[in-house]
Amino acid sequence: MRITSTTSLPPARRRWPVYAATTAAVAATAVAGGRAVDADSTWYRTLAKPPWQPPSWAFGAVWTPLYASIAWAGGRALLNAQGEQRRALATSLGVNLTINTAWNWLFFRRRSPAAGVAGTVLLDLSNADLIRRTAGADRTAATALLPYAAWCAFATALNIDITRRNRSEDR
């Protein structure tokens, strides 16, 4: 069964636990991923980066509303999904958030732009799956995930360019 109207959502007292869970999962993703980031490290500062890379402050300014949209869209879609569709959607969201966190650890902690590329490509594939599953439950929620997918695609291009500029034989 596919429901796309907010009038079909359960009463607020039954919605808040779902939104609380998606918000907690997204917050945990942000914290766990953030622990790996060290943009002030000598390693990161000395990487050759493209001139089109946004300034450091822009990443926080972009990720904050993106994380909020993931929590909202995930909650809304889960409330509209039922049975196996709901389980599959919850799994897809969990996998997506795990890969989201992992990218920071691959790129910054491993100090490996190439591993970061692998992580961000997996995240792009996971985003496509998450949006597809979300659209099956709630098209409005799926639409809210499009900026997240677009930013991650941009991050993939950026990560690929950084990797190209910093091949080990060139450093």
ZAMARGU-4260 file (C-alpha; in steps of 0.2 Angstrom, whole numbers, plus 5000, padded with zeros to 4 digits):
<rodrens>
0) 5000/5000/5000 | 5007/5017/4995 | 5002/5032/5005 | 5007/5050/5000 | 4996/5061/5010
5) 5000/5068/5027 | 4982/5066/5031 | 4985/5047/5031 | 4999/5049/5044 | 4995/5043/5061
10) 4991/5055/5075 | 5006/5065/5082 | 5008/5055/5098 | 5012/5040/5086 | 5023/5049/5074
15) 5036/5057/5086 | 5045/5041/5091 | 5048/5038/5072 | 5055/5055/5069 | 5065/5054/5086
20) 5073/5038/5079 | 5077/5045/5062 | 5084/5061/5070 | 5094/5051/5083 | 5101/5040/5069
25) 5106/5055/5058 | 5113/5064/5073 | 5124/5049/5077 | 5130/5049/5059 | 5135/5067/5060
30) 5144/5064/5076 | 5153/5048/5071 | 5158/5055/5054 | 5163/5072/5062 | 5175/5063/5074
35) 5185/5057/5059 | 5187/5074/5050 | 5202/5084/5053 | 5202/5098/5040 | 5216/5107/5050
40) 5229/5092/5048 | 5245/5095/5039 | 5240/5080/5028 | 5224/5088/5022 | 5230/5106/5021
45) 5244/5100/5009 | 5233/5090/4997 | 5231/5098/4980 | 5213/5103/4979 | 5203/5110/4964
50) 5200/5129/4963 | 5181/5125/4963 | 5181/5117/4980 | 5170/5126/4992 | 5178/5135/5007
55) 5179/5124/5023 | 5164/5134/5032 | 5152/5129/5018 | 5153/5110/5022 | 5145/5113/5039
60) 5132/5126/5032 | 5127/5113/5019 | 5127/5097/5029 | 5116/5104/5043 | 5101/5106/5033
65) 5104/5090/5023 | 5105/5080/5038 | 5089/5088/5044 | 5080/5084/5028 | 5086/5065/5029
70) 5079/5064/5046 | 5063/5072/5041 | 5061/5062/5025 | 5066/5046/5033 | 5053/5048/5046
75) 5039/5053/5035 | 5043/5038/5023 | 5044/5026/5037 | 5027/5032/5044 | 5019/5029/5026
80) 5027/5012/5023 | 5021/4996/5030 | 5027/4978/5032 | 5041/4973/5021 | 5042/4989/5012
85) 5045/4998/5029 | 5058/4985/5034 | 5067/4987/5017 | 5066/5006/5019 | 5073/5006/5036
90) 5087/4995/5031 | 5091/5006/5016 | 5092/5021/5027 | 5103/5012/5040 | 5115/5007/5026
95) 5115/5024/5019 | 5119/5032/5035 | 5133/5020/5039 | 5141/5023/5022 | 5139/5042/5025
100) 5149/5040/5041 | 5162/5028/5033 | 5167/5041/5020 | 5174/5052/5033 | 5184/5038/5040
105) 5190/5032/5023 | 5196/5049/5017 | 5202/5058/5033 | 5207/5044/5045 | 5215/5032/5032
110) 5221/5048/5024 | 5216/5040/5007 | 5207/5050/4994 | 5206/5034/4984 | 5197/5025/4998
115) 5186/5040/4999 | 5181/5039/4981 | 5176/5021/4984 | 5166/5026/4999 | 5157/5041/4990
120) 5153/5030/4975 | 5145/5018/4986 | 5136/5032/4995 | 5129/5038/4978 | 5123/5021/4974
125) 5115/5020/4991 | 5107/5037/4989 | 5099/5030/4973 | 5092/5015/4982 | 5086/5026/4997
130) 5077/5038/4985 | 5069/5024/4975 | 5063/5015/4991 | 5057/5032/4999 | 5047/5036/4983
135) 5038/5020/4984 | 5031/5026/5001 | 5031/5045/5000 | 5035/5055/4984 | 5037/5071/4995
140) 5049/5063/5006 | 5059/5056/4991 | 5059/5074/4984 | 5067/5080/5000 | 5081/5068/4998
145) 5086/5075/4981 | 5098/5089/4987 | 5107/5076/4998 | 5110/5065/4983 | 5115/5080/4972
150) 5128/5086/4986 | 5135/5069/4987 | 5137/5068/4968 | 5146/5084/4969 | 5157/5077/4983
155) 5161/5062/4972 | 5167/5073/4958 | 5177/5083/4971 | 5184/5068/4979 | 5189/5061/4961
160) 5198/5077/4957 | 5207/5077/4973 | 5212/5059/4970 | 5218/5063/4953 | 5228/5078/4959
165) 5237/5068/4973 | 5241/5052/4965 | 5255/5044/4976 | 5268/5044/4962 | 5265/5063/4961
170) 5268/5066/4979
</rodrens>
